[in-house]
Amino acid sequence: MSESGERPALQSLPEGIVNLADFEAHAQACMTPSAWAYLNGGAADEQVMRANRAAWDALKLWPRVLRDLCGGHTRTSMFGKTWPTPLLLAPIAYQRLAHPDGELASAYAAAAQGAGMILSAQASVPMEAVARAMRQEPTSGPLWFQLYWRDDRGFMAELLQRVQSAGFEALVLTVDAPVQGARDRERRAGFQLPDDVRAVNLGGRKKPLDLAPGQSALFDGLMPRAATWSEIDWLRERSPLPLLLKGLCHPEDAREAMRRGVSGLVVSNHGGRTLDALPSTAELLPLLREVVGPDLPLLVDGGIRRGSDVLKALCLGADAVLLGRPYVHALATAGALGVAQALRLLRDEFEIAMALVGCRDVGEAGAHLLWPSRI
């Protein structure tokens, strides 16, 4: 892929792809076993990965019939802007492991389908090229930048300025991964980044750990560098962009986030890649919505595979959903065209679910459309 961000060449789609799950087998055949283990694996026994999916399956919709749905739509609004759909691509690192065009292909696909994109700090394509791809389509969804905290405020200040100058509209700080989870599948595969894939937007090297004999590399080395609530204040002071926190699970943390003036939350358990003993995001979502009230933007990820899952998430209190591993499967299968097809399939299923449940727009989604209803 050109560093200039040239438009990716279109590939053909394999026959027989009619839903997001159909991409998975094709994707695995297109990737090395090591890359597949990294992008598709989870922590420890991968219980949280399975729980995320099972929780969406367990929810049932409770349709209303004979409703006038003429003029219905999927538009959603956040931060004073309206977008065509409540679908965003989740931040996933090193997408050139899946396809040579990487995040650039994902950006063109998202823009073409009116979806949003959250670019990972560990993207393998320059952020400016991704931003240009999204801006070329006036009806694209939001473009946000995901951050991991780095204990170098000079570097962080420069990164924030670069993000704003490139045209990103919000910051998403991941707060649930101060250290990496114990990813057995990834370790068994001996995963290492290939020489031609790196986090191109993160310059320099992390400072080496300076440990005294007997000190813990984790508690004495890594954790003193991790973000705390004071870093949330620092980020809000340094950037005018809305700041969302991704990965909160506990109501008290949600309350503290609101006290600190954050702009929104992403309900996430990191796709099951950190701690393999967490609630599913479908379980967490209504709890956190109750805590933060009706106005703070809430997004959710983890196990979204069907358009009906999107509707269920909105009924539980989400304003939008993030699609994760399935779009990487689509990227590996057919590049930009694959991701665009995955988003189109998901949006079509979402519209079908809305129509069949009697929901004219996203504002009409609520707990009354879930069985058993809490009316």
VOPAGU-2260 file (C-alpha; in pm, 1 decimal, decimal comma):
REM VOPAGU-2260
SITE   aa  ch    i         X         Y         Z
SITE  MET   A    0       0,0       0,0       0,0
SITE  SER   A    1     122,7     346,7     -83,0
SITE  GLU   A    2     203,9     575,7     210,2
SITE  SER   A    3      20,2     847,3      16,1
SITE  GLY   A    4    -308,1     669,2      80,8
SITE  GLU   A    5    -403,3     584,9    -277,7
SITE  ARG   A    6    -751,1     440,1    -322,7
SITE  PRO   A    7    -734,0      59,8    -280,0
SITE  ALA   A    8    -797,4    -158,7    -582,1
SITE  LEU   A    9   -1128,0    -345,8    -564,5
SITE  GLN   A   10   -1128,6    -722,2    -528,7
SITE  SER   A   11   -1404,2    -965,1    -606,5
SITE  LEU   A   12   -1611,8   -1122,2    -332,5
SITE  PRO   A   13   -1630,1   -1500,7    -298,5
SITE  GLU   A   14   -1964,6   -1652,5    -382,4
SITE  GLY   A   15   -2209,2   -1745,7    -111,8
SITE  ILE   A   16   -2148,6   -1465,8     138,4
SITE  VAL   A   17   -2488,6   -1366,0     274,1
SITE  ASN   A   18   -2405,7   -1272,0     634,9
SITE  LEU   A   19   -2109,2   -1165,7     846,1
SITE  ALA   A   20   -2028,7   -1517,6     967,1
SITE  ASP   A   21   -1968,5   -1627,5     607,8
SITE  PHE   A   22   -1652,3   -1416,6     589,9
SITE  GLU   A   23   -1474,7   -1602,7     870,1
SITE  ALA   A   24   -1364,6   -1918,0     688,7
SITE  HIS   A   25   -1245,8   -1718,0     389,0
SITE  ALA   A   26   -1052,9   -1483,2     617,7
SITE  GLN   A   27    -869,3   -1758,6     798,5
SITE  ALA   A   28    -753,7   -1901,9     467,8
SITE  CYS   A   29    -615,4   -1559,2     369,1
SITE  MET   A   30    -408,7   -1500,5     683,9
SITE  THR   A   31    -107,2   -1659,8     846,3
SITE  PRO   A   32    -186,4   -1874,1    1153,0
SITE  SER   A   33       4,3   -1625,8    1367,2
SITE  ALA   A   34    -189,1   -1322,9    1243,2
SITE  TRP   A   35    -517,0   -1513,4    1277,4
SITE  ALA   A   36    -436,6   -1596,9    1639,3
SITE  TYR   A   37    -361,1   -1231,9    1714,6
SITE  LEU   A   38    -664,0   -1077,1    1546,1
SITE  ASN   A   39    -919,0   -1346,9    1626,6
SITE  GLY   A   40    -809,9   -1471,2    1966,8
SITE  GLY   A   41    -902,0   -1366,7    2318,5
SITE  ALA   A   42    -765,8   -1390,2    2670,0
SITE  ALA   A   43    -714,7   -1715,3    2861,1
SITE  ASP   A   44   -1000,7   -1961,1    2793,4
SITE  GLU   A   45   -1188,3   -1705,6    2578,3
SITE  GLN   A   46   -1499,1   -1727,5    2797,5
SITE  VAL   A   47   -1577,6   -1357,5    2758,0
SITE  MET   A   48   -1568,4   -1385,4    2379,5
SITE  ARG   A   49   -1830,6   -1659,4    2395,2
SITE  ALA   A   50   -2032,9   -1480,4    2663,1
SITE  ASN   A   51   -2060,2   -1164,6    2453,3
SITE  ARG   A   52   -2213,4   -1358,7    2167,6
SITE  ALA   A   53   -2437,5   -1570,9    2389,9
SITE  ALA   A   54   -2580,5   -1264,7    2564,1
SITE  TRP   A   55   -2703,6   -1109,1    2239,2
SITE  ASP   A   56   -2851,5   -1444,5    2135,3
SITE  ALA   A   57   -3037,0   -1472,4    2465,9
SITE  LEU   A   58   -3220,1   -1142,2    2417,3
SITE  LYS   A   59   -3551,0   -1167,4    2233,4
SITE  LEU   A   60   -3737,9    -892,3    2052,4
SITE  TRP   A   61   -4109,2    -827,6    2116,4
SITE  PRO   A   62   -4260,4    -686,1    1795,4
SITE  ARG   A   63   -4547,2    -446,4    1746,9
SITE  VAL   A   64   -4747,7    -490,8    1425,2
SITE  LEU   A   65   -4964,8    -287,9    1187,8
SITE  ARG   A   66   -4766,9      27,4    1254,7
SITE  ASP   A   67   -4716,8     298,7     992,6
SITE  LEU   A   68   -4342,9     293,8     925,3
SITE  CYS   A   69   -4339,3     508,5     611,6
SITE  GLY   A   70   -4046,2     747,1     622,6
SITE  GLY   A   71   -3853,7     532,2     868,4
SITE  HIS   A   72   -3475,9     565,3     878,8
SITE  THR   A   73   -3159,0     465,0    1064,9
SITE  ARG   A   74   -3016,0     813,8    1122,1
SITE  THR   A   75   -2862,9     889,9    1460,1
SITE  SER   A   76   -2723,2    1203,5    1624,4
SITE  MET   A   77   -2437,8    1260,6    1866,6
SITE  PHE   A   78   -2228,1    1563,2    1954,8
SITE  GLY   A   79   -2450,6    1791,0    1751,5
SITE  LYS   A   80   -2412,2    1596,5    1425,7
SITE  THR   A   81   -2639,3    1352,0    1243,9
SITE  TRP   A   82   -2505,9    1040,9    1071,5
SITE  PRO   A   83   -2674,2     793,2     835,6
SITE  THR   A   84   -2643,9     494,1    1064,7
SITE  PRO   A   85   -2546,2     404,9    1423,3
SITE  LEU   A   86   -2272,0     171,3    1297,9
SITE  LEU   A   87   -1900,6     233,1    1353,3
SITE  LEU   A   88   -1590,6      24,2    1293,1
SITE  ALA   A   89   -1422,3     -51,4    1625,3
SITE  PRO   A   90   -1055,0      35,2    1675,0
SITE  ILE   A   91    -852,6    -270,4    1576,5
SITE  ALA   A   92    -474,0    -255,6    1559,9
SITE  TYR   A   93    -241,2    -358,5    1278,4
SITE  GLN   A   94    -502,0    -421,2    1010,6
SITE  ARG   A   95    -232,6    -474,8     750,0
SITE  LEU   A   96    -192,8    -815,4     912,6
SITE  ALA   A   97    -525,3    -897,2     747,6
SITE  HIS   A   98    -481,9    -716,6     415,1
SITE  PRO   A   99    -209,3    -502,2     251,3
SITE  ASP   A  100    -440,9    -197,9     237,7
SITE  GLY   A  101    -521,1    -227,2     607,2
SITE  GLU   A  102    -702,2      60,8     774,0
SITE  LEU   A  103    -717,5     256,5     448,8
SITE  ALA   A  104    -947,6      -5,5     296,0
SITE  SER   A  105   -1162,9      -1,8     608,3
SITE  ALA   A  106   -1190,8     377,4     591,3
SITE  TYR   A  107   -1301,4     382,0     227,5
SITE  ALA   A  108   -1559,0     111,8     303,8
SITE  ALA   A  109   -1695,9     293,2     608,1
SITE  ALA   A  110   -1723,2     619,3     416,4
SITE  ALA   A  111   -1900,5     453,9     125,2
SITE  GLN   A  112   -2157,0     292,4     356,3
SITE  GLY   A  113   -2223,4     597,4     573,9
SITE  ALA   A  114   -2069,7     427,5     876,2
SITE  GLY   A  115   -1818,9     567,1    1123,5
SITE  MET   A  116   -1467,1     458,8    1210,1
SITE  ILE   A  117   -1256,6     471,2    1523,3
SITE  LEU   A  118    -892,5     448,3    1417,7
SITE  SER   A  119    -664,3     256,0    1651,7
SITE  ALA   A  120    -358,1     430,9    1789,3
SITE  GLN   A  121    -178,4     116,3    1673,1
SITE  ALA   A  122    -297,6     154,6    1315,4
SITE  SER   A  123     -59,2      34,8    1046,1
SITE  VAL   A  124    -157,1     317,9     805,4
SITE  PRO   A  125     -90,5     691,1     859,3
SITE  MET   A  126    -381,4     867,2    1025,8
SITE  GLU   A  127    -380,5    1146,2     765,3
SITE  ALA   A  128    -445,2     898,3     482,3
SITE  VAL   A  129    -735,9     746,8     674,2
SITE  ALA   A  130    -882,6    1091,1     742,9
SITE  ARG   A  131    -859,9    1188,0     375,2
SITE  ALA   A  132   -1039,7     868,2     275,0
SITE  MET   A  133   -1326,3     940,1     514,3
SITE  ARG   A  134   -1354,9    1307,7     415,3
SITE  GLN   A  135   -1392,6    1223,1      46,1
SITE  GLU   A  136   -1746,8    1100,6     117,1
SITE  PRO   A  137   -1970,1    1377,5     255,9
SITE  THR   A  138   -2225,1    1131,3     395,5
SITE  SER   A  139   -1972,8     924,6     591,2
SITE  GLY   A  140   -2015,1     864,4     960,3
SITE  PRO   A  141   -1795,2     995,0    1242,9
SITE  LEU   A  142   -1417,0     965,9    1240,1
SITE  TRP   A  143   -1267,4     927,0    1587,7
SITE  PHE   A  144    -919,2     841,5    1714,1
SITE  GLN   A  145    -854,4     579,7    1982,3
SITE  LEU   A  146    -576,5     645,7    2232,3
SITE  TYR   A  147    -368,3     436,4    2464,7
SITE  TRP   A  148    -203,3     645,1    2733,5
SITE  ARG   A  149     173,1     678,7    2699,2
SITE  ASP   A  150     369,4     813,3    2994,2
SITE  ASP   A  151     529,0    1092,9    2793,9
SITE  ARG   A  152     316,2    1406,5    2804,7
SITE  GLY   A  153     524,9    1581,1    2541,9
SITE  PHE   A  154     460,0    1298,1    2299,7
SITE  MET   A  155      92,9    1285,9    2394,4
SITE  ALA   A  156      52,2    1661,0    2337,9
SITE  GLU   A  157     207,3    1631,0    1990,8
SITE  LEU   A  158     -15,0    1332,7    1909,2
SITE  LEU   A  159    -329,4    1521,0    2016,5
SITE  GLN   A  160    -239,1    1812,2    1792,2
SITE  ARG   A  161    -171,6    1581,3    1499,5
SITE  VAL   A  162    -505,9    1404,8    1550,8
SITE  GLN   A  163    -694,1    1734,3    1555,0
SITE  SER   A  164    -508,0    1870,1    1252,1
SITE  ALA   A  165    -587,0    1554,8    1052,4
SITE  GLY   A  166    -958,7    1613,6    1103,0
SITE  PHE   A  167   -1058,8    1357,7    1364,6
SITE  GLU   A  168   -1374,1    1456,2    1549,6
SITE  ALA   A  169   -1334,6    1289,3    1889,9
SITE  LEU   A  170   -1089,5    1101,4    2111,6
SITE  VAL   A  171   -1157,9     755,5    2254,1
SITE  LEU   A  172    -925,6     661,0    2541,0
SITE  THR   A  173    -908,8     287,4    2611,5
SITE  VAL   A  174    -900,8     250,4    2989,8
SITE  ASP   A  175    -936,3    -125,3    3042,4
SITE  ALA   A  176    -594,8    -240,9    2921,4
SITE  PRO   A  177    -312,4     -92,1    3131,0
SITE  VAL   A  178    -143,7    -426,2    3062,6
SITE  GLN   A  179    -210,7    -691,4    2800,6
SITE  GLY   A  180    -430,8    -986,4    2885,5
SITE  ALA   A  181    -296,8   -1341,0    2902,1
SITE  ARG   A  182    -375,8   -1443,2    2544,9
SITE  ASP   A  183    -303,0   -1813,9    2527,8
SITE  ARG   A  184    -392,1   -1861,8    2163,7
SITE  GLU   A  185    -164,4   -1577,1    2060,3
SITE  ARG   A  186     126,0   -1705,3    2270,3
SITE  ARG   A  187      88,9   -2059,1    2139,0
SITE  ALA   A  188     111,8   -1923,4    1785,3
SITE  GLY   A  189     430,0   -1733,5    1872,3
SITE  PHE   A  190     285,9   -1411,4    1734,8
SITE  GLN   A  191     527,6   -1136,4    1637,9
SITE  LEU   A  192     467,6    -840,3    1412,9
SITE  PRO   A  193     623,0    -886,2    1068,6
SITE  ASP   A  194     887,3    -634,0     970,4
SITE  ASP   A  195     656,8    -446,3     731,2
SITE  VAL   A  196     373,6    -391,1     982,7
SITE  ARG   A  197     408,3    -141,4    1266,2
SITE  ALA   A  198     221,9     129,4    1455,0
SITE  VAL   A  199     314,0     404,0    1210,7
SITE  ASN   A  200     145,4     684,0    1408,3
SITE  LEU   A  201     341,5     618,2    1727,8
SITE  GLY   A  202     696,5     745,1    1689,6
SITE  GLY   A  203     991,0     658,2    1906,0
SITE  ARG   A  204    1031,5     380,2    2156,2
SITE  LYS   A  205     885,6     332,2    2501,5
SITE  LYS   A  206    1128,5     395,8    2783,2
SITE  PRO   A  207    1280,0      73,5    2919,1
SITE  LEU   A  208    1173,0     -37,6    3265,0
SITE  ASP   A  209    1409,3      67,5    3544,4
SITE  LEU   A  210    1362,1    -194,7    3814,2
SITE  ALA   A  211    1548,3    -264,5    4133,2
SITE  PRO   A  212    1620,1    -626,9    4229,9
SITE  GLY   A  213    1306,2    -798,8    4350,5
SITE  GLN   A  214    1064,5    -547,4    4199,3
SITE  SER   A  215     767,5    -656,2    3988,1
SITE  ALA   A  216     786,3    -569,8    3619,8
SITE  LEU   A  217     408,3    -523,9    3624,8
SITE  PHE   A  218     335,5    -344,7    3953,2
SITE  ASP   A  219     661,9    -152,5    3986,0
SITE  GLY   A  220     739,6    -105,7    3617,4
SITE  LEU   A  221     426,9     -86,7    3403,3
SITE  MET   A  222     155,4      29,0    3642,3
SITE  PRO   A  223     330,2     353,8    3746,6
SITE  ARG   A  224     312,2     450,6    3378,7
SITE  ALA   A  225     -58,1     371,8    3341,3
SITE  ALA   A  226    -327,2     638,3    3317,8
SITE  THR   A  227    -522,3     749,2    3624,8
SITE  TRP   A  228    -811,5     991,9    3660,3
SITE  SER   A  229    -567,4    1284,1    3656,8
SITE  GLU   A  230    -474,3    1193,3    3298,9
SITE  ILE   A  231    -841,3    1227,1    3204,1
SITE  ASP   A  232    -831,3    1585,1    3330,5
SITE  TRP   A  233    -506,8    1646,8    3139,4
SITE  LEU   A  234    -651,0    1515,2    2812,6
SITE  ARG   A  235    -961,3    1731,5    2845,2
SITE  GLU   A  236    -746,0    2036,8    2909,6
SITE  ARG   A  237    -514,2    1969,5    2614,3
SITE  SER   A  238    -769,1    1892,3    2342,9
SITE  PRO   A  239   -1097,8    2058,8    2246,5
SITE  LEU   A  240   -1224,7    1732,1    2095,6
SITE  PRO   A  241   -1492,9    1532,4    2277,5
SITE  LEU   A  242   -1334,7    1263,7    2497,1
SITE  LEU   A  243   -1495,7     921,7    2536,4
SITE  LEU   A  244   -1370,2     645,8    2765,8
SITE  LYS   A  245   -1374,7     289,9    2633,3
SITE  GLY   A  246   -1384,9      -8,6    2864,4
SITE  LEU   A  247   -1566,2     102,0    3179,8
SITE  CYS   A  248   -1755,9    -176,9    3357,2
SITE  HIS   A  249   -1833,8     -46,3    3705,4
SITE  PRO   A  250   -2107,8     205,8    3789,8
SITE  GLU   A  251   -1876,7     399,2    4024,3
SITE  ASP   A  252   -1626,9     447,1    3741,6
SITE  ALA   A  253   -1909,4     571,7    3519,7
SITE  ARG   A  254   -2009,3     824,0    3786,0
SITE  GLU   A  255   -1649,9     940,3    3822,0
SITE  ALA   A  256   -1620,5     977,0    3444,5
SITE  MET   A  257   -1924,0    1202,2    3444,3
SITE  ARG   A  258   -1779,6    1408,2    3731,1
SITE  ARG   A  259   -1464,3    1452,2    3521,3
SITE  GLY   A  260   -1670,5    1583,4    3230,8
SITE  VAL   A  261   -1617,2    1310,4    2972,7
SITE  SER   A  262   -1832,1    1332,0    2661,3
SITE  GLY   A  263   -1937,5     967,7    2635,6
SITE  LEU   A  264   -1858,2     604,9    2715,7
SITE  VAL   A  265   -1798,6     293,1    2509,9
SITE  VAL   A  266   -1931,9      -9,8    2697,3
SITE  SER   A  267   -1668,1    -270,1    2619,2
SITE  ASN   A  268   -1480,9    -565,3    2764,8
SITE  HIS   A  269   -1213,3    -534,2    2496,5
SITE  GLY   A  270   -1367,9    -811,3    2291,3
SITE  GLY   A  271   -1259,6   -1063,0    2554,8
SITE  ARG   A  272    -890,4    -979,7    2503,7
SITE  THR   A  273    -800,9    -852,7    2853,7
SITE  LEU   A  274    -958,7   -1017,4    3160,8
SITE  ASP   A  275   -1139,3   -1343,5    3091,1
SITE  ALA   A  276   -1379,9   -1306,1    3383,8
SITE  LEU   A  277   -1599,9   -1011,8    3292,1
SITE  PRO   A  278   -1972,2    -961,3    3232,2
SITE  SER   A  279   -2090,8    -949,2    2873,2
SITE  THR   A  280   -2141,2    -606,3    2723,7
SITE  ALA   A  281   -2513,6    -675,9    2680,6
SITE  GLU   A  282   -2533,2    -724,5    3057,6
SITE  LEU   A  283   -2330,8    -410,5    3131,9
SITE  LEU   A  284   -2508,2    -178,1    2890,8
SITE  PRO   A  285   -2845,9    -129,7    3067,7
SITE  LEU   A  286   -2672,9    -102,7    3404,6
SITE  LEU   A  287   -2447,1     178,8    3286,0
SITE  ARG   A  288   -2729,8     353,4    3100,8
SITE  GLU   A  289   -2925,9     362,5    3425,2
SITE  VAL   A  290   -2627,2     517,7    3602,3
SITE  VAL   A  291   -2539,1     788,0    3347,8
SITE  GLY   A  292   -2894,6     885,7    3259,1
SITE  PRO   A  293   -3051,5     940,0    2918,3
SITE  ASP   A  294   -2827,5    1210,5    2775,4
SITE  LEU   A  295   -2466,6    1089,8    2788,3
SITE  PRO   A  296   -2373,4     910,4    2463,3
SITE  LEU   A  297   -2321,2     538,3    2515,9
SITE  LEU   A  298   -2176,8     305,8    2253,3
SITE  VAL   A  299   -2125,1     -67,8    2283,7
SITE  ASP   A  300   -1914,4    -340,8    2122,8
SITE  GLY   A  301   -1850,4    -708,7    2178,8
SITE  GLY   A  302   -2015,1    -990,2    1985,3
SITE  ILE   A  303   -2224,6    -783,3    1741,6
SITE  ARG   A  304   -2290,1   -1011,3    1444,0
SITE  ARG   A  305   -2645,2    -941,7    1321,5
SITE  GLY   A  306   -2865,1    -644,2    1247,7
SITE  SER   A  307   -3099,1    -770,6    1517,5
SITE  ASP   A  308   -2806,5    -737,9    1762,8
SITE  VAL   A  309   -2779,0    -370,9    1668,0
SITE  LEU   A  310   -3147,1    -318,2    1742,6
SITE  LYS   A  311   -3119,0    -506,5    2072,1
SITE  ALA   A  312   -2827,6    -283,4    2172,5
SITE  LEU   A  313   -3029,7      30,1    2101,9
SITE  CYS   A  314   -3319,9    -112,1    2302,1
SITE  LEU   A  315   -3082,8    -163,9    2596,3
SITE  GLY   A  316   -2972,5     198,6    2585,2
SITE  ALA   A  317   -2692,1     229,3    2329,8
SITE  ASP   A  318   -2674,9     524,5    2093,1
SITE  ALA   A  319   -2452,4     336,3    1848,7
SITE  VAL   A  320   -2264,2       7,7    1813,2
SITE  LEU   A  321   -1910,2     -84,0    1717,1
SITE  LEU   A  322   -1840,0    -373,9    1481,7
SITE  GLY   A  323   -1517,0    -557,9    1559,2
SITE  ARG   A  324   -1373,6    -888,2    1438,1
SITE  PRO   A  325   -1629,1    -947,6    1157,8
SITE  TYR   A  326   -1507,4    -648,6     958,8
SITE  VAL   A  327   -1147,9    -770,7     988,2
SITE  HIS   A  328   -1267,1   -1103,5     848,6
SITE  ALA   A  329   -1427,6    -912,9     562,5
SITE  LEU   A  330   -1110,5    -706,4     513,4
SITE  ALA   A  331    -895,2   -1018,6     487,7
SITE  THR   A  332   -1141,9   -1175,8     244,3
SITE  ALA   A  333   -1181,2    -894,2      -5,5
SITE  GLY   A  334   -1025,8    -568,4     114,0
SITE  ALA   A  335   -1234,7    -253,4      93,2
SITE  LEU   A  336   -1514,1    -427,4     -96,7
SITE  GLY   A  337   -1535,6    -693,8     172,5
SITE  VAL   A  338   -1570,1    -439,3     453,7
SITE  ALA   A  339   -1826,8    -241,1     254,3
SITE  GLN   A  340   -2027,3    -557,9     194,2
SITE  ALA   A  341   -2013,7    -649,5     562,8
SITE  LEU   A  342   -2144,9    -306,5     661,7
SITE  ARG   A  343   -2414,8    -320,8     395,4
SITE  LEU   A  344   -2530,6    -663,8     512,1
SITE  LEU   A  345   -2542,0    -547,4     873,2
SITE  ARG   A  346   -2732,7    -231,1     788,7
SITE  ASP   A  347   -2981,4    -422,6     570,9
SITE  GLU   A  348   -3043,5    -669,6     853,8
SITE  PHE   A  349   -3083,2    -378,2    1097,6
SITE  GLU   A  350   -3345,5    -214,1     877,9
SITE  ILE   A  351   -3529,0    -545,8     838,2
SITE  ALA   A  352   -3528,6    -595,5    1215,7
SITE  MET   A  353   -3660,4    -242,9    1270,6
SITE  ALA   A  354   -3942,0    -298,1    1021,8
SITE  LEU   A  355   -4040,0    -636,6    1163,8
SITE  VAL   A  356   -4042,6    -511,8    1521,7
SITE  GLY   A  357   -4240,0    -198,9    1433,2
SITE  CYS   A  358   -3966,6      58,9    1495,6
SITE  ARG   A  359   -3967,8     365,5    1268,9
SITE  ASP   A  360   -3635,0     515,2    1380,0
SITE  VAL   A  361   -3362,4     470,3    1640,9
SITE  GLY   A  362   -3544,5     701,0    1881,1
SITE  GLU   A  363   -3830,2     448,4    1906,4
SITE  ALA   A  364   -3599,7     166,0    2019,0
SITE  GLY   A  365   -3638,2      88,1    2388,0
SITE  ALA   A  366   -3683,7    -178,7    2653,9
SITE  HIS   A  367   -4052,5    -210,8    2559,7
SITE  LEU   A  368   -3940,8    -391,3    2242,9
SITE  LEU   A  369   -3751,7    -659,2    2437,7
SITE  TRP   A  370   -3905,9    -975,9    2586,0
SITE  PRO   A  371   -3981,8    -978,6    2874,1
SITE  SER   A  372   -4058,4    -608,5    2866,1
SITE  ARG   A  373   -4013,5    -397,1    3176,6
SITE  ILE   A  374   -4336,1    -198,8    3114,8
